[in-house]
Amino acid sequence: MAVIDRVKWDGGPNVLAWKFPSDELSTFTQLIVNETQEAFLVTGGVYEGPFGGGRHTLSTENLPVLRGLLKLPFGGQTPFSAEVWFVNRITNLDVKWGTADPIQVQDPKYGLMIPVRSFGQYGIRVKDSKRFLLKLVGAVPSFEAETLASYFRGVFITRIKTLIATAIVKQGISFLEISTSLDALSETLRNSVSQEIAEFGVELTQFNIHSISVDDSDSAVTKLKEALARKAEMSILEFDYRQQRSFDVLEAAASNEGSAGAVMGLGLGAGAGAGLGLTIGRTLGDLTGVTGTDSAQSAAAGPAPKNSAVNAQERIQMLRDLMELRNQGLLTEDELAREKARILAL
């Protein structure tokens, strides 16, 4: 093989370390290194360098290792064999990561077991080129950023899962609120992982958690979101869960056949005896704030005037209609508040 008179980088943009394909050099070979790179001359397991950006002549005058290790004569053009390694030290900011399997954790606020996933991105830079070549690259002809990402993936994912589970369980952060802590979690993970990868000559320049999410198709997540949506609706309508259940009971009773259902369907008038009147009174007391005794006495006294009250089902429907008008922009917030107060007073 002919002696190479010029050696320069020919690796791709995502390559972190690249070995020149020929080792047939001479003491007049020109080594050309880009500004973002470092190069090493390797022979007999000994690394000579690093050579920084610029043009370098591999002469015995510049490299005493050639005279000492290879026993080359001083001066003159002498062939010799050695590997030339280039290390790309430019920062790579597009290494993506993600948890392939969900993290099963118990939400501290709602007590449900939920599957959590996380995704993000990190940036790396070779800080110690010689350590990087010795610890990671070995004898492969090329070492790409994707290879490095695969190598560190196990370390990253283990740390990520541990940190997220700790934040949710031990710090008491609900999965619905954890998105507000992404910056703090990212910084904690960056500090944790940086120490471990530094021994390979690699620096972590940035680490970002882009999202922490749950699988919406999971049954526990679906039920929780439905419950929260119902709670929000009742809050807007100024009802609590106990009041809503009372309305449900009244509505179901009004739809039943028989004298009691007929009486309740007429607007909760006379009741069907003292026992039914007391029960209705208690239920109305939950809804209106009137005591069970007062309501029962009112029920036993006889039917109210036809237009003096609105039954529970009608009241709920009227409030929902108001909310729909507000959502369509047909009512202002002040108008909504006034009408809501009027309906609740019926």
C-alpha positions as CSV (number, residue, x, y, z in Angstrom):
1,M,0.0,0.0,0.0
2,A,1.3,3.5,-0.9
3,V,2.4,5.8,1.8
4,I,-0.2,8.5,2.6
5,D,1.1,12.0,2.4
6,R,-2.1,13.7,3.7
7,V,-4.4,12.7,6.5
8,K,-7.7,14.5,7.2
9,W,-11.2,14.0,8.6
10,D,-13.7,12.2,6.3
11,G,-16.3,11.2,8.9
12,G,-20.0,12.2,8.8
13,P,-21.7,15.0,10.8
14,N,-23.0,12.6,13.4
15,V,-19.7,10.8,13.9
16,L,-18.0,11.4,17.2
17,A,-14.8,9.4,16.6
18,W,-13.3,8.3,13.3
19,K,-10.2,6.3,12.3
20,F,-8.3,7.2,9.2
21,P,-8.6,4.1,6.9
22,S,-4.8,3.7,6.3
23,D,-1.9,3.3,8.7
24,E,0.9,3.7,6.1
25,L,2.4,7.0,7.0
26,S,5.7,8.7,6.8
27,T,7.7,11.4,8.6
28,F,6.5,13.9,6.0
29,T,2.8,13.0,6.1
30,Q,0.6,16.1,6.7
31,L,-2.1,15.8,9.4
32,I,-4.9,18.3,8.9
33,V,-7.3,18.8,11.8
34,N,-10.4,21.0,11.8
35,E,-11.1,23.6,14.5
36,T,-13.8,21.5,16.2
37,Q,-11.7,18.3,16.2
38,E,-8.7,16.7,17.9
39,A,-6.5,14.0,16.5
40,F,-4.2,11.3,18.0
41,L,-1.4,9.3,16.5
42,V,-1.7,5.7,18.0
43,T,1.0,3.1,17.7
44,G,1.7,0.2,20.0
45,G,-1.2,1.3,22.3
46,V,0.5,4.7,22.9
47,Y,-1.5,7.8,22.1
48,E,0.5,10.8,20.9
49,G,-1.5,14.0,21.0
50,P,-3.9,15.6,21.0
51,F,-3.3,17.6,17.8
52,G,-5.5,20.6,17.7
53,G,-6.9,22.5,14.7
54,G,-4.4,23.2,11.9
55,R,-1.8,21.5,9.8
56,H,0.8,19.2,11.4
57,T,3.8,17.4,9.9
58,L,4.4,13.9,11.4
59,S,8.1,14.4,11.6
60,T,10.7,13.1,14.1
61,E,11.5,16.7,15.0
62,N,7.9,17.3,16.2
63,L,7.2,13.8,17.6
64,P,9.8,12.4,19.8
65,V,7.6,9.2,20.2
66,L,8.5,8.4,16.6
67,R,12.2,8.3,17.4
68,G,11.8,6.6,20.7
69,L,9.0,4.0,20.1
70,L,9.5,3.3,16.4
71,K,13.3,3.8,16.4
72,L,13.0,6.1,13.4
73,P,16.1,8.0,12.4
74,F,16.2,11.8,13.0
75,G,15.3,13.7,9.8
76,G,14.7,12.4,6.3
77,Q,11.5,10.8,4.9
78,T,10.9,7.5,6.7
79,P,7.8,5.3,6.3
80,F,6.1,4.0,9.4
81,S,2.8,2.4,10.5
82,A,0.4,4.1,12.9
83,E,-3.3,4.8,13.3
84,V,-4.7,8.3,13.2
85,W,-7.9,8.9,15.2
86,F,-10.0,12.0,14.9
87,V,-12.4,13.1,17.6
88,N,-15.3,15.4,16.8
89,R,-15.8,17.7,19.8
90,I,-18.6,19.8,18.5
91,T,-21.7,19.6,20.7
92,N,-24.5,17.2,19.5
93,L,-27.8,18.7,20.7
94,D,-30.2,16.2,19.1
95,V,-30.1,13.0,21.1
96,K,-33.6,12.0,22.0
97,W,-34.7,9.7,24.7
98,G,-37.9,8.1,26.0
99,T,-39.3,5.5,28.3
100,A,-40.2,2.5,26.2
101,D,-42.2,1.0,29.1
102,P,-44.5,3.0,31.4
103,I,-43.6,3.6,35.0
104,Q,-46.3,2.2,37.3
105,V,-46.7,4.6,40.2
106,Q,-49.4,5.4,42.8
107,D,-50.7,8.9,42.5
108,P,-50.4,10.5,46.0
109,K,-53.4,12.7,45.6
110,Y,-55.9,10.3,44.2
111,G,-54.5,6.9,45.3
112,L,-54.7,5.3,41.8
113,M,-52.0,3.2,40.1
114,I,-51.2,5.0,36.9
115,P,-48.8,4.3,34.0
116,V,-46.5,7.2,33.4
117,R,-44.3,7.8,30.3
118,S,-41.6,10.5,29.8
119,F,-39.8,11.9,26.7
120,G,-37.0,14.4,26.2
121,Q,-33.7,15.3,24.7
122,Y,-30.1,15.9,25.7
123,G,-26.9,17.3,24.4
124,I,-23.5,15.8,24.7
125,R,-19.9,16.8,23.9
126,V,-16.6,14.9,24.1
127,K,-14.7,16.7,26.8
128,D,-11.6,14.4,27.2
129,S,-10.8,13.0,23.8
130,K,-8.2,10.5,25.0
131,R,-10.4,9.1,27.7
132,F,-13.3,8.8,25.3
133,L,-11.2,6.8,22.8
134,L,-9.8,4.5,25.5
135,K,-13.0,3.9,27.5
136,L,-15.6,3.7,24.7
137,V,-14.4,3.6,21.2
138,G,-11.9,0.8,21.3
139,A,-11.1,-0.8,18.0
140,V,-14.2,0.1,16.0
141,P,-13.5,2.3,12.9
142,S,-16.2,4.8,13.6
143,F,-18.2,5.8,16.7
144,E,-21.5,7.7,16.1
145,A,-23.7,9.8,18.4
146,E,-26.4,7.1,18.1
147,T,-24.0,4.5,19.3
148,L,-23.2,6.6,22.3
149,A,-26.9,7.2,22.9
150,S,-27.6,3.5,22.8
151,Y,-24.7,2.9,25.2
152,F,-26.0,5.4,27.8
153,R,-29.7,4.6,27.3
154,G,-29.8,2.1,30.1
155,V,-28.2,4.5,32.5
156,F,-30.5,7.4,31.5
157,I,-33.7,5.4,31.6
158,T,-33.0,3.9,35.0
159,R,-32.2,7.3,36.5
160,I,-35.2,8.9,34.9
161,K,-37.7,6.3,36.1
162,T,-36.3,6.5,39.6
163,L,-36.5,10.3,39.7
164,I,-40.0,10.5,38.4
165,A,-41.3,7.8,40.7
166,T,-39.6,9.6,43.6
167,A,-41.1,12.9,42.7
168,I,-44.6,11.5,42.4
169,V,-44.6,9.2,45.4
170,K,-42.2,10.7,48.0
171,Q,-42.6,14.4,47.1
172,G,-46.3,14.0,46.8
173,I,-46.6,15.5,43.3
174,S,-49.7,14.4,41.4
175,F,-49.3,13.3,37.8
176,L,-51.8,16.1,36.9
177,E,-49.4,18.7,38.4
178,I,-46.0,17.2,37.6
179,S,-45.7,19.2,34.4
180,T,-45.0,22.3,36.5
181,S,-41.9,20.7,37.8
182,L,-40.2,19.7,34.5
183,D,-37.4,22.3,34.8
184,A,-36.5,21.3,38.3
185,L,-36.6,17.5,37.4
186,S,-34.5,18.2,34.3
187,E,-31.8,19.9,36.3
188,T,-31.7,17.2,39.0
189,L,-31.3,14.5,36.3
190,R,-28.6,16.4,34.5
191,N,-26.5,16.7,37.7
192,S,-27.1,13.0,38.5
193,V,-26.2,11.6,35.1
194,S,-23.3,14.1,34.4
195,Q,-21.1,12.5,37.1
196,E,-21.6,9.0,35.7
197,I,-20.8,9.7,32.1
198,A,-17.8,12.0,32.9
199,E,-15.6,8.9,33.5
200,F,-16.0,8.2,29.8
201,G,-14.7,11.6,28.8
202,V,-18.2,12.8,27.8
203,E,-19.9,16.0,29.0
204,L,-23.6,16.5,29.3
205,T,-24.3,20.0,28.0
206,Q,-28.0,20.0,28.5
207,F,-30.8,17.6,29.6
208,N,-34.5,18.3,29.1
209,I,-37.6,16.5,30.0
210,H,-40.1,17.5,27.4
211,S,-43.2,15.7,28.8
212,I,-44.4,13.4,31.5
213,S,-47.7,11.9,30.4
214,V,-50.1,9.0,31.0
215,D,-51.9,6.6,28.7
216,D,-55.4,8.1,28.3
217,S,-56.7,4.6,27.4
218,D,-55.8,3.2,30.8
219,S,-59.0,2.5,32.7
220,A,-57.9,4.2,35.9
221,V,-56.9,7.3,34.1
222,T,-60.2,7.4,32.2
223,K,-62.3,7.0,35.3
224,L,-60.3,9.7,37.1
225,K,-60.7,12.2,34.3
226,E,-64.4,11.6,34.1
227,A,-64.7,12.1,37.9
228,L,-62.7,15.3,37.7
229,A,-64.8,16.6,34.8
230,R,-68.0,15.9,36.8
231,K,-66.6,17.6,39.8
232,A,-65.7,20.7,37.7
233,E,-69.2,20.8,36.3
234,M,-70.8,20.7,39.7
235,S,-68.4,23.3,41.0
236,I,-69.4,25.7,38.2
237,L,-73.1,25.0,39.0
238,E,-72.3,25.5,42.7
239,F,-73.3,22.0,43.7
240,D,-71.3,19.5,45.7
241,Y,-71.4,15.7,45.4
242,R,-74.0,15.3,48.2
243,Q,-76.4,17.7,46.5
244,Q,-75.9,16.0,43.1
245,R,-76.7,12.6,44.6
246,S,-79.8,14.1,46.2
247,F,-81.0,15.4,42.8
248,D,-80.3,12.0,41.3
249,V,-82.5,10.3,44.0
250,L,-85.3,12.8,43.5
251,E,-85.2,12.4,39.7
252,A,-85.2,8.6,40.0
253,A,-88.1,8.7,42.4
254,A,-90.1,11.1,40.2
255,S,-89.7,8.7,37.3
256,N,-91.0,5.7,39.2
257,E,-94.6,4.5,38.8
258,G,-97.0,4.6,41.8
259,S,-98.4,7.2,44.1
260,A,-95.1,8.4,45.6
261,G,-93.6,8.9,42.2
262,A,-96.7,10.7,41.0
263,V,-96.6,13.0,44.0
264,M,-92.9,13.9,43.6
265,G,-93.4,14.3,39.8
266,L,-96.0,17.0,40.6
267,G,-93.4,19.1,42.3
268,L,-93.0,17.3,45.6
269,G,-96.3,18.3,46.9
270,A,-98.3,16.6,49.6
271,G,-96.2,13.4,50.0
272,A,-97.5,9.9,50.7
273,G,-98.0,9.9,54.4
274,A,-95.9,11.2,57.2
275,G,-92.9,8.9,56.6
276,L,-92.6,9.9,52.9
277,G,-93.0,13.6,53.8
278,L,-90.1,13.3,56.3
279,T,-87.9,11.6,53.7
280,I,-88.7,14.2,51.1
281,G,-88.1,17.0,53.7
282,R,-84.7,15.7,54.5
283,T,-83.8,15.5,50.8
284,L,-85.0,19.0,50.2
285,G,-83.1,20.2,53.2
286,D,-79.9,18.9,51.6
287,L,-80.7,21.0,48.5
288,T,-82.1,24.2,49.9
289,G,-80.7,24.5,53.4
290,V,-84.2,24.1,55.0
291,T,-84.2,21.6,57.9
292,G,-85.8,18.2,57.5
293,T,-88.6,19.1,60.0
294,D,-89.6,22.3,58.3
295,S,-89.6,20.6,54.9
296,A,-91.7,17.7,56.2
297,Q,-94.2,20.1,57.8
298,S,-94.4,22.0,54.5
299,A,-95.0,18.7,52.6
300,A,-97.6,17.6,55.1
301,A,-99.4,20.9,54.9
302,G,-100.5,20.3,51.4
303,P,-99.4,21.1,47.8
304,A,-97.8,24.4,47.1
305,P,-99.3,26.8,44.5
306,K,-98.6,25.5,41.1
307,N,-96.0,28.1,40.1
308,S,-94.4,28.8,43.5
309,A,-91.5,26.3,43.0
310,V,-89.5,24.5,40.4
311,N,-88.6,20.9,40.8
312,A,-85.0,19.7,41.1
313,Q,-84.8,18.3,37.6
314,E,-86.0,21.5,36.0
315,R,-83.7,23.6,38.1
316,I,-80.6,21.6,37.0
317,Q,-81.7,21.8,33.3
318,M,-82.2,25.6,33.6
319,L,-78.7,26.0,35.0
320,R,-77.2,23.9,32.3
321,D,-79.0,25.9,29.7
322,L,-77.6,29.1,31.2
323,M,-74.1,27.7,31.0
324,E,-74.6,26.7,27.4
325,L,-75.7,30.3,26.6
326,R,-72.7,31.6,28.4
327,N,-70.4,29.3,26.4
328,Q,-71.9,30.5,23.2
329,G,-71.3,34.1,24.2
330,L,-75.0,35.0,24.5
331,L,-74.6,35.8,28.3
332,T,-72.0,37.7,30.2
333,E,-70.6,36.5,33.5
334,D,-72.6,39.1,35.4
335,E,-75.8,38.0,33.6
336,L,-75.0,34.4,34.3
337,A,-74.4,35.1,38.0
338,R,-77.7,37.0,38.4
339,E,-79.7,34.3,36.6
340,K,-78.1,31.5,38.5
341,A,-78.9,33.2,41.8
342,R,-82.5,33.7,40.7
343,I,-82.9,30.0,39.7
344,L,-81.4,28.7,42.9
345,A,-83.8,30.9,44.9
346,L,-86.9,29.3,43.1
